[in-house]
Every structure is written in structure tokens, then in C-alpha cells.
Amino acid sequence: MKINISKVSKLANIILTDEEKTTFEQQLSEILNYIEKLNELDTKDILPTSQVTDLENVIREDKTKPSLEQENVLSNTKSKHNGFFKTKAVLSELL
């Protein structure tokens, strides 16, 4: 199966060299070819397996609790504004 690695790298916002494009295109093609081989297997009588270790998720009940006092939380910061932490812009470089 042929992959357009330039399109994939553009969608992923990854800059690749020509050498990397060649390498990754070959690797992705090999992976997809292997998956195609797996799709040829007859799995009609095979039961689905979602967990092989017999472990189960332990889920606790979601309970509300009183949170910390805002004044107490902000007591150790030098940078606060209107009752919130004040920080430098985090997303400005992305825009």
C-alpha cells in the first residue's frame, strides 16, 4: 500500500527531510501491508478477547469534597490577579 507521507506529515504538522520521508513512507507501507495480511485471516470462529489477565477495573464512587480555600491556595504566590494565579501567556507562540 502506498502512503503519501508528505500529506501525513503536513496533517501532523511535522517537518521531515527528504530522507526521513523516504524512510517513513517505506516503514508505514510495510506496516499497512502486514495489516492487510492479518485481514486475510479467517477469524469467524474466534471469540473476541478484550482482557487476558482477568484483571478488572476498580472504579471508585465519584464523591464531592470541600476544596481548599482560595485565599489559602494563593497565599504562597507573588503573581495573582482577581483571585487567580497570574502566569505568562501559554498559547501565544502557537497563534
N, C-alpha and C positions, 0 to 999 in steps of 0.2 A: 504494500500500500504506500502510495506517495504522499508525503506531507509537505505543505507549503510552510516551511519553518520561518520564513520572513513574516508571513501573516501572523503566525502564532507568537513570535517574539514581539511584534507590534502590539497585539492584543494584550500581552503580558507586560508591556512597557519595559522590555529588556533589550538592551543594545548588544548585538552579537557581532563578532568579527566574521569574515567570510569562512575562515577555518572552523570556527565554532558552529556556524550554520551548517556546514557540510557534516561535521561530526554528529550534531544533534539530529539532523534530518535522517541520517543513517540509523542512529540509535532508536529514534521514535518509529521509524518504519519497521525495524526488526521487532520491536515490542508489539506493534499492531499486527504484524504478520503472525506472531506467536499467539495472540489473542484469537485471530481468525482460525488457527489450528484448533484451539480449545473449543471454539464454537462448533466445530465439526463432530465433537464427541457426542455420543448418544447418552443423555442423562435422564431419559424418560422415567426409568425405574429407580432413580437415586433420590432419596429423601433429602430435603434441604437441611443444612447444618448451619445453625447460627451461633452455637456455643458448644465447644468441645470439652470444656473443663468442668462443667456442671456448676460453675460459679454463678451467683445471682447478684443482680444489682441490689445494693442496700440503700433504700431511699428513706430519708427521714421526713417527718411531717414538717411542713413549712409553717413556722410559728413566728409571729411578730414579737419583737422585744424593744424596749425603750433604747433609743440610740444615745450617743454621748451628747452632752450639752455643747452647743455651737461655740459658746464663749470659751469653754474648756479646750475644745479641739483647736481653736485658733490661737490659744494663749502662747504657743512657742514659735509662732511665725512673725517675721518682721513685715511680710508683704501680705496685706489683706485689704479688701475693699468691699464695703457694703455687706459685711458678714460672710465673705467668701475668701478663699485663697486667691491671691493675685499672682499670675505667672506670665512669662513671656508667651507670645503667640506660638502655638504649636504647629498649626497648619499653614502658616503664611508662606513657607517655602514651597508648598505643594500647589499653591494657586497661581 
